[in-house]
Amino acid sequence: MKKWLLLLIKCMVAIVAIFLALRHVNSNELKHLRWNVAVIWLLPAILFFNASQFVSAYRLLQYYNKLQEGGLSYRDNLELYYTGMFYNLFLPGGVGGDVYKVIILKNRGIAWAPAAKATLLDRVTGLLVLLSIMVVLLNFVTLALPAGLIGIVSLAIIPGFLLYWFIVKRFFPPFGSVISKAIVLSMAVQCLQLVAFFCLLHFLQPAPIAYKEYAVIFFSGAVVAALPISIGGIGTRELAMTTGALYLHVSATIAVTASLLFYLITAISAVVGWWMQKGQRGKPVV
């Protein structure tokens, strides 16, 4: 009963958020977009997004390989990663993608507690890098905040990562040696996703493209989408990006449309995970 209630709440959050975001979409602006002219930009957007997922899967593998001698092969982990993405997007009321990964690893002889810690640390590392990039970018846009506040927060990033490294090394000893590499890989993931988003902007052809503002909006939407309050982040990402667009004086229509296209690319890519999941069923348990 609680599971279905949680699913209902997530659906309601997604619907309300989408409604609030779409209120700021200008239909006349949509009509003037040259959908057929720059469609070629969709291809690199798909490629760069999936490249980011390949790097993200490799980052996760660094944690998993600390749990078992020999570890997983990159291909097995990539299949596991895409399957998890599929579950996160399409089965929000059932087994989540991260839980699915832990179950598969348990079936392969890895205790569930270390597997859960590795999966959680991978998430936390990615989120910390995401927040850090967004904070740094805030220094390059105009904000109605006290002078120097963003600069002070930015200066805390490096000490913050050193503290994070110490905590992981102290309380999660197997994973301390991979944190530095995971942080660098997380930066690569976010850069690839940002390039994919910029490709979508070129597809929509806003003139001129306010790269810095749209980058801040994109990362703020990604942070909000990471919160488990909606179905796969749908709605909450769009609402966050709409709010950011209004605040930074760029097109909310472009921001929401690009965000929905980004979600569509994610969903299409996740379907690949469903096909891979079928292959996972037939794999022998170690």
WOCOR-V101999 format. One record per residue. RES is the residue in three letters. PHI is phi in whole degrees, 0 to 359 (none if undefined). Layout:
# WOCOR-V101999
<<RES/PHI> <RES/PHI>>
This chain:
# WOCOR-V101999
<<MET/none> <LYS/297> <LYS/298> <TRP/290> <LEU/295> <LEU/296> <LEU/297> <LEU/297> <ILE/296> <LYS/297> <CYS/297> <MET/295> <VAL/299> <ALA/298> <ILE/295> <VAL/296> <ALA/296> <ILE/298> <PHE/300> <LEU/294> <ALA/291> <LEU/290> <ARG/297> <HIS/261> <VAL/276> <ASN/269> <SER/298> <ASN/294> <GLU/293> <LEU/296> <LYS/296> <HIS/272> <LEU/289> <ARG/270> <TRP/300> <ASN/270> <VAL/275> <ALA/249> <VAL/299> <ILE/299> <TRP/291> <LEU/293> <LEU/297> <PRO/297> <ALA/299> <ILE/295> <LEU/295> <PHE/292> <PHE/298> <ASN/290> <ALA/298> <SER/296> <GLN/288> <PHE/296> <VAL/292> <SER/297> <ALA/296> <TYR/295> <ARG/298> <LEU/298> <LEU/298> <GLN/299> <TYR/287> <TYR/296> <ASN/289> <LYS/275> <LEU/263> <GLN/210> <GLU/298> <GLY/91> <GLY/61> <LEU/270> <SER/284> <TYR/299> <ARG/295> <ASP/299> <ASN/292> <LEU/296> <GLU/297> <LEU/298> <TYR/294> <TYR/293> <THR/295> <GLY/298> <MET/297> <PHE/298> <TYR/297> <ASN/299> <LEU/273> <PHE/249> <LEU/231> <PRO/292> <GLY/266> <GLY/249> <VAL/279> <GLY/290> <GLY/299> <ASP/293> <VAL/295> <TYR/299> <LYS/300> <VAL/296> <ILE/296> <ILE/297> <LEU/296> <LYS/297> <ASN/293> <ARG/261> <GLY/97> <ILE/257> <ALA/302> <TRP/292> <ALA/295> <PRO/298> <ALA/296> <ALA/293> <LYS/296> <ALA/298> <THR/295> <LEU/294> <LEU/297> <ASP/299> <ARG/296> <VAL/297> <THR/299> <GLY/299> <LEU/291> <LEU/296> <VAL/295> <LEU/301> <LEU/297> <SER/295> <ILE/298> <MET/296> <VAL/297> <VAL/298> <LEU/294> <LEU/298> <ASN/291> <PHE/251> <VAL/236> <THR/274> <LEU/231> <ALA/273> <LEU/233> <PRO/305> <ALA/302> <GLY/87> <LEU/298> <ILE/296> <GLY/299> <ILE/296> <VAL/297> <SER/297> <LEU/294> <ALA/277> <ILE/296> <ILE/296> <PRO/301> <GLY/296> <PHE/291> <LEU/296> <LEU/295> <TYR/298> <TRP/300> <PHE/297> <ILE/297> <VAL/295> <LYS/295> <ARG/280> <PHE/254> <PHE/230> <PRO/308> <PRO/296> <PHE/258> <GLY/300> <SER/283> <VAL/254> <ILE/299> <SER/301> <LYS/295> <ALA/295> <ILE/295> <VAL/297> <LEU/295> <SER/296> <MET/297> <ALA/297> <VAL/301> <GLN/293> <CYS/295> <LEU/295> <GLN/292> <LEU/294> <VAL/298> <ALA/300> <PHE/294> <PHE/297> <CYS/298> <LEU/293> <LEU/296> <HIS/294> <PHE/298> <LEU/279> <GLN/58> <PRO/288> <ALA/230> <PRO/279> <ILE/278> <ALA/271> <TYR/304> <LYS/297> <GLU/296> <TYR/293> <ALA/295> <VAL/299> <ILE/299> <PHE/299> <PHE/290> <SER/295> <GLY/296> <ALA/294> <VAL/297> <VAL/294> <ALA/295> <ALA/288> <LEU/286> <PRO/280> <ILE/244> <SER/218> <ILE/271> <GLY/62> <GLY/82> <ILE/295> <GLY/93> <THR/293> <ARG/297> <GLU/295> <LEU/293> <ALA/297> <MET/288> <THR/297> <THR/299> <GLY/295> <ALA/296> <LEU/295> <TYR/289> <LEU/262> <HIS/62> <VAL/239> <SER/290> <ALA/293> <THR/298> <ILE/296> <ALA/299> <VAL/292> <THR/297> <ALA/297> <SER/295> <LEU/293> <LEU/295> <PHE/297> <TYR/296> <LEU/297> <ILE/298> <THR/298> <ALA/295> <ILE/298> <SER/295> <ALA/292> <VAL/300> <VAL/303> <GLY/299> <TRP/295> <TRP/294> <MET/293> <GLN/297> <LYS/297> <GLY/289> <GLN/297> <ARG/299> <GLY/273> <LYS/280> <PRO/291> <VAL/277> <VAL/283>>
